[in-house]
Amino acid sequence: MNAKTSQPTLRGNWASLLLPIAPDDSIEFDKLGEEIDILIDAKVDGIYSNGTAGEFHNQTEEEFDRIQALLAERCSASSTPFVIGACQPDPLIMLNRVRRASALYPAAIQVILPDWWPLTDAEATDFLNRAAETAGGIPLILYNPPHAKRVLTPKELGEVCASVPGVTGIKLADGDSAWYAEARQHLSDLSLFVPGHHLATGTKEGVAAGSFSNVACLSPRGAQKWTASMRSNIDAALDLERRICAFMDNHIVPFRQNMGFSNAALDKLLSAIGNWGPVGTRLRFPYRSIDASEAESLRRIAMSELPDLFH
């Protein structure tokens, strides 16, 4: 059996752990615990920490440890799968995060490629093998987002990961039908996690194992219900996907394209629109936050255009 396919497979709708940030820029850990409990109660397929929306790039190491310990404690007590993001642009800090994360026994650990200077294929392979060794047998998910210093094609990802059995999945942006064909050709032995608002397409294409989902930022329960529907009625799921994408394109993406807000700001806005937990829209300095009043006006639009996610 292929070394990758012999590993446990992560699937489905994974909700992002978003950081509630106080006006003094501290993390509100009491609200973070409440958020974790809400996500557990929503029965999402899993919870992941320290993605882009989790502001992994803007924490002290002490804060990192406290976030992961809180997530691991509550998820383990409820038998909820969890993934820890050990991402950090600095390779030595990231490897230390991997080592500490492995002691909490997550379902997987997410890493990025160090990106102060883009890695060559050989350097990327070396780093991932070192990370896998450090993880001590816990699977790795490689996060290669569109804003990475180097965005690898499916062929390049397949070549880099071919000699790294510890990498069992990749979180990445998808593309058109040609991209999906290339992904099927080069990444068939890896679990692929596509953007949340494209999950029905990724499922229909036979490529997506799941999503670390921005739709779950908007509505954890709705995203879970939508994900489950893909197994029984893919056409209805694709119809909802079209409406989700239209909502994103018309009402969310302009905050990034026209006003320069970060992806983390957009995900926190989605959470505030959904109004399901105590996250808020505030980002940590120096990143600018979208005013919470925007969520109030967009909430009415979301409820009207995407009732499937809220009822």
Salt bridges, closest charged atoms under 4 A:
GLU28 OE1 - LYS31 NZ 3.49
ASP37 OD2 - ARG74 NH1 2.69
ASP41 OD2 - ARG221 NH2 2.52
GLU55 OE2 - LYS268 NZ 2.73
GLU61 OE2 - ARG97 NH2 2.77
GLU61 OE1 - ARG100 NH2 2.95
GLU63 OE2 - ARG284 NH2 2.57
ASP65 OD1 - ARG100 NE 2.66
ASP121 OD1 - ARG150 NH2 2.70
GLU156 OE2 - ARG150 NH2 3.64
GLU159 OE2 - LYS155 NZ 2.65
ASP174 OD1 - HIS198 ND1 2.82
GLU205 OE1 - ARG184 NH1 2.84
ASP239 OD1 - ARG242 NH2 3.96
ASP239 OD2 - ARG243 NH2 3.31
GLU305 OE2 - HIS251 NE2 3.77
ASP308 OD2 - ARG243 NH2 2.82
